[in-house]
Amino acid sequence: MQGTTVRGAGLVLALASALTGMAACTSPDSSDGPDKDDRAAHGRTVAALRSAERATQRAGSARVESTTTMGSLMSMTADGTLGWGDGITGTLSITYTGGTVADTMRRLGSTSMEARYLPDAYYARMGEKFSEQAGGKHWIRYAYEDLEALAGGSGAHLGDQMRSTTPNQSVKLLLASGDVRKAGEESVRGRPATHYTGTVAAADVTDAALRKQLTEAGVTTETVDIWIDERNLLVKKVEKARMSTGLMTQTAHYGDYGVPVRARRPPLSDTGDFEDLMRKKAGTP
């Protein structure tokens, strides 16, 4: 029973943590707008977004605060720093506030955990109760390629998604929208910013890789709102997607671009591997 609990927790946390970055996308194609009268405004919007994509990518790192809700599966908050100069790195403090994931975490003694992202793997630090059931190990290691062993469409691209949970990915997703437009000038945490918005219908996306990623995650439509500051940096995003498991909503704030990021690999002696959990779940040695 203890092993079943530990393996179940590992699977649930892999799925929940990976899907928080489901906006990770490949670079899409864009059109110039639906008609002649709108082309100039649409062209300016696309140019501004591409500038923001480049500036955010060049910044290399940022502080992130986010809240995510995914139907009845989970609601969570995350706070920390992420870097993306040479693969994704960073450390986040994650608290599960509702849903089945929070229920699972409560049974393991804590609804909060530390998450560390390294270029080759993601690490989740569990509580003492989990450690007691996992041979004294406090950490689960998820090699990104191993995450694709998860069954079902939602597991097909978890590794890629977790490697690409960076701010500029939301800009790329918005560029895939046929109705992307400037929504106005607003204030984000006391600073001026330009608001852009759009809706992405998975069936209408012309980029094959992006369309496959959305449809395999069960996404039919997604709305994206982003706010860009005077430095062409993304400072806020709101994404809402209708998935097969319910409505996903994520709001994130980004700041302190260029902040130093540290993510140390946990001790091997204190780490259990997700692949081993999957092998034991399948009953193989």
Wavefront OBJ file of the C-alpha trace (Angstrom):
o trace
v 0.000 0.000 0.000
v 2.816 2.373 0.850
v 4.460 1.818 -2.511
v 1.175 2.416 -4.276
v 0.750 5.738 -2.474
v 4.255 6.877 -3.362
v 3.925 5.861 -7.030
v 0.515 7.502 -7.277
v 1.863 10.720 -5.811
v 4.739 10.702 -8.257
v 2.427 10.331 -11.239
v 0.000 13.008 -10.064
v 2.776 15.511 -9.334
v 4.475 14.878 -12.669
v 1.245 15.513 -14.536
v 0.225 18.568 -12.506
v 3.643 20.214 -12.528
v 4.193 19.643 -16.228
v 0.813 20.912 -17.300
v 1.410 24.236 -15.550
v 3.684 24.931 -18.500
v 1.353 23.742 -21.227
v 1.707 27.032 -23.125
v 5.113 25.924 -24.341
v 4.945 26.077 -28.113
v 7.008 26.054 -31.254
v 7.248 29.224 -33.275
v 3.980 29.657 -35.174
v 3.103 31.206 -38.472
v 1.132 34.480 -38.460
v -1.145 36.208 -40.938
v -1.448 39.915 -41.689
v -5.036 40.236 -40.521
v -8.491 39.499 -41.875
v -8.914 42.498 -44.216
v -7.123 45.440 -45.750
v -8.316 48.041 -43.228
v -6.948 46.097 -40.265
v -3.597 45.079 -41.725
v -1.598 48.088 -40.570
v -2.763 47.812 -36.955
v -2.318 44.056 -36.988
v 1.178 44.421 -38.437
v 2.161 46.833 -35.648
v 0.809 44.411 -33.061
v 2.724 41.474 -34.504
v 5.924 43.536 -34.700
v 5.544 44.597 -31.048
v 4.971 41.031 -29.947
v 7.973 39.741 -31.870
v 10.100 42.442 -30.218
v 8.780 41.310 -26.845
v 9.531 37.681 -27.683
v 13.144 38.538 -28.536
v 13.678 40.857 -25.540
v 12.239 38.353 -23.104
v 14.321 35.536 -24.554
v 17.490 37.642 -24.336
v 16.853 38.566 -20.672
v 17.623 34.974 -19.723
v 15.926 34.837 -16.321
v 13.155 36.326 -14.193
v 11.298 36.089 -10.924
v 7.942 34.349 -11.350
v 4.742 34.413 -9.310
v 1.827 32.373 -10.612
v -1.530 30.863 -9.748
v -2.933 27.928 -11.712
v -6.268 26.127 -11.662
v -6.981 23.005 -13.708
v -10.579 21.892 -13.281
v -10.977 19.505 -10.366
v -7.383 18.265 -10.718
v -5.673 21.075 -8.849
v -5.185 24.673 -7.921
v -1.720 25.887 -6.986
v 0.550 28.864 -6.432
v 4.214 29.079 -7.392
v 6.943 31.596 -6.551
v 10.628 31.639 -7.412
v 13.150 32.269 -10.179
v 13.581 30.650 -13.576
v 16.398 30.901 -16.106
v 16.368 29.840 -19.755
v 19.758 30.835 -21.169
v 21.027 27.257 -21.459
v 18.067 24.979 -20.909
v 15.588 25.681 -18.148
v 16.946 26.130 -14.621
v 15.439 27.498 -11.449
v 13.789 26.906 -8.112
v 10.115 27.378 -7.285
v 8.125 27.060 -4.074
v 4.827 25.390 -4.955
v 1.718 25.174 -2.779
v -1.266 23.080 -3.825
v -4.393 24.812 -2.597
v -7.202 22.602 -3.939
v -8.274 19.688 -6.093
v -7.215 16.055 -6.099
v -3.516 16.935 -6.104
v -3.910 18.888 -2.845
v -5.805 15.924 -1.380
v -2.942 13.612 -2.351
v -0.398 15.983 -0.841
v -2.339 16.217 2.421
v -2.254 12.447 2.734
v 1.537 12.711 2.347
v 1.768 15.281 5.155
v 2.254 18.595 3.308
v 0.622 20.639 0.534
v 3.834 22.555 -0.235
v 7.018 21.479 -1.929
v 10.201 22.798 -3.490
v 10.698 22.280 -7.226
v 14.063 22.509 -8.949
v 14.437 22.682 -12.715
v 17.712 21.613 -14.322
v 18.419 21.210 -18.051
v 18.071 17.421 -17.939
v 15.473 16.845 -15.216
v 12.925 18.287 -12.809
v 13.157 17.549 -9.057
v 10.339 17.722 -6.498
v 11.056 17.700 -2.741
v 8.405 15.910 -0.755
v 7.677 15.897 2.979
v 8.747 13.563 5.754
v 5.715 11.288 5.440
v 6.519 10.692 1.773
v 10.140 10.016 2.698
v 9.072 7.350 5.182
v 7.206 5.558 2.382
v 10.016 5.957 -0.155
v 12.919 4.365 1.659
v 14.067 7.618 3.252
v 14.205 9.553 -0.039
v 12.916 13.142 0.000
v 13.241 14.001 -3.703
v 11.654 12.648 -6.896
v 13.656 13.091 -10.101
v 11.773 13.372 -13.398
v 14.019 13.079 -16.450
v 12.111 15.023 -19.108
v 12.186 12.191 -21.630
v 10.841 9.778 -19.007
v 7.733 11.885 -18.522
v 6.578 10.799 -21.964
v 6.007 7.332 -20.454
v 2.831 8.698 -18.885
v -0.208 7.183 -20.537
v -2.678 9.227 -22.542
v -2.391 12.293 -24.750
v -1.637 14.619 -21.840
v 1.637 12.788 -21.236
v 2.909 12.873 -24.788
v 4.752 16.185 -24.562
v 5.264 16.752 -20.843
v 9.040 16.716 -21.177
v 9.016 19.379 -23.863
v 6.503 21.459 -21.924
v 8.509 21.435 -18.714
v 11.670 22.378 -20.598
v 9.900 25.354 -22.186
v 7.963 27.053 -19.372
v 9.506 30.460 -20.057
v 7.753 33.837 -20.455
v 8.432 34.230 -24.158
v 6.438 31.038 -24.864
v 3.218 32.887 -24.003
v 4.130 35.513 -26.588
v 4.663 32.787 -29.185
v 1.294 31.279 -28.391
v -0.443 34.641 -28.753
v 1.197 35.100 -32.145
v -0.663 31.963 -33.261
v -3.987 33.711 -32.694
v -5.871 34.877 -35.760
v -7.490 37.707 -33.801
v -4.486 38.955 -31.823
v -4.902 42.669 -31.093
v -3.817 45.485 -28.834
v -6.329 45.911 -25.996
v -5.024 49.166 -24.541
v -2.622 50.800 -22.120
v -2.924 49.643 -18.510
v -1.031 49.492 -15.229
v 0.517 46.303 -13.857
v 1.620 46.585 -10.247
v 1.974 50.324 -10.596
v 3.948 50.308 -13.846
v 2.643 51.192 -17.338
v 2.165 48.285 -19.731
v 0.507 47.514 -23.056
v -2.176 44.824 -23.039
v -2.495 42.392 -25.968
v -5.131 39.668 -26.298
v -6.211 36.880 -28.627
v -7.887 33.490 -28.911
v -6.299 30.334 -30.289
v -8.510 27.566 -31.689
v -6.511 24.363 -31.859
v -8.293 23.179 -35.016
v -7.418 26.398 -36.841
v -3.694 26.518 -35.949
v -1.661 26.111 -39.134
v 1.588 25.146 -37.366
v 1.424 21.337 -37.265
v 3.586 20.833 -34.163
v 1.671 23.446 -32.171
v -1.695 22.060 -33.274
v -0.657 18.541 -32.263
v 0.555 19.721 -28.874
v -2.699 21.522 -28.119
v -4.981 18.740 -29.314
v -3.069 15.993 -27.507
v -3.406 17.976 -24.272
v -7.167 18.056 -24.882
v -7.215 21.795 -25.642
v -9.929 23.011 -28.009
v -9.569 26.784 -27.519
v -7.254 28.998 -25.497
v -7.396 32.702 -24.754
v -4.156 34.530 -24.049
v -3.697 37.978 -22.526
v -0.252 39.459 -21.988
v 1.081 42.779 -20.740
v 4.356 44.206 -22.096
v 6.275 47.010 -20.364
v 8.306 49.860 -21.855
v 11.394 47.588 -22.067
v 9.502 45.129 -24.309
v 9.438 42.601 -21.455
v 6.475 40.468 -20.501
v 5.283 41.452 -17.004
v 1.966 39.589 -16.796
v 0.075 36.859 -18.597
v -3.330 35.233 -18.238
v -4.099 32.029 -20.120
v -7.411 30.176 -20.173
v -7.838 26.883 -21.984
v -10.743 24.486 -22.312
v -9.277 21.009 -21.841
v -10.766 17.543 -21.747
v -10.294 17.591 -17.949
v -11.918 21.004 -17.434
v -10.967 24.666 -17.585
v -7.316 25.597 -17.072
v -6.564 29.152 -15.924
v -3.097 30.497 -15.197
v -2.072 34.001 -14.158
v 1.624 34.834 -13.853
v 3.646 37.946 -13.022
v 7.266 38.314 -14.135
v 9.866 40.727 -12.789
v 13.552 41.177 -11.893
v 14.615 40.112 -15.373
v 18.251 39.026 -15.400
v 18.148 37.927 -11.759
v 20.805 35.327 -10.804
v 19.298 31.827 -10.782
v 20.594 28.891 -8.789
v 19.285 25.346 -8.888
v 21.453 22.729 -7.246
v 21.000 19.069 -8.012
v 19.738 17.260 -4.883
v 21.982 14.593 -3.334
v 21.768 11.316 -5.204
v 21.455 9.431 -1.913
v 18.280 11.389 -1.104
v 16.649 11.096 -4.537
v 14.248 8.560 -6.007
v 13.867 8.314 -9.777
v 10.504 8.639 -11.548
v 11.515 5.948 -14.043
v 12.034 3.511 -11.181
v 8.583 4.351 -9.818
v 7.083 3.685 -13.246
v 8.931 0.343 -13.515
v 7.675 -0.745 -10.113
v 4.150 0.363 -11.044
v 4.340 -1.894 -14.104
v 5.647 -4.751 -11.952
v 8.998 -5.022 -13.745
v 12.289 -5.407 -11.844
l 1 2 3 4 5 6 7 8 9 10 11 12 13 14 15 16 17 18 19 20 21 22 23 24 25 26 27 28 29 30 31 32 33 34 35 36 37 38 39 40 41 42 43 44 45 46 47 48 49 50 51 52 53 54 55 56 57 58 59 60 61 62 63 64 65 66 67 68 69 70 71 72 73 74 75 76 77 78 79 80 81 82 83 84 85 86 87 88 89 90 91 92 93 94 95 96 97 98 99 100 101 102 103 104 105 106 107 108 109 110 111 112 113 114 115 116 117 118 119 120 121 122 123 124 125 126 127 128 129 130 131 132 133 134 135 136 137 138 139 140 141 142 143 144 145 146 147 148 149 150 151 152 153 154 155 156 157 158 159 160 161 162 163 164 165 166 167 168 169 170 171 172 173 174 175 176 177 178 179 180 181 182 183 184 185 186 187 188 189 190 191 192 193 194 195 196 197 198 199 200 201 202 203 204 205 206 207 208 209 210 211 212 213 214 215 216 217 218 219 220 221 222 223 224 225 226 227 228 229 230 231 232 233 234 235 236 237 238 239 240 241 242 243 244 245 246 247 248 249 250 251 252 253 254 255 256 257 258 259 260 261 262 263 264 265 266 267 268 269 270 271 272 273 274 275 276 277 278 279 280 281 282 283 284 285
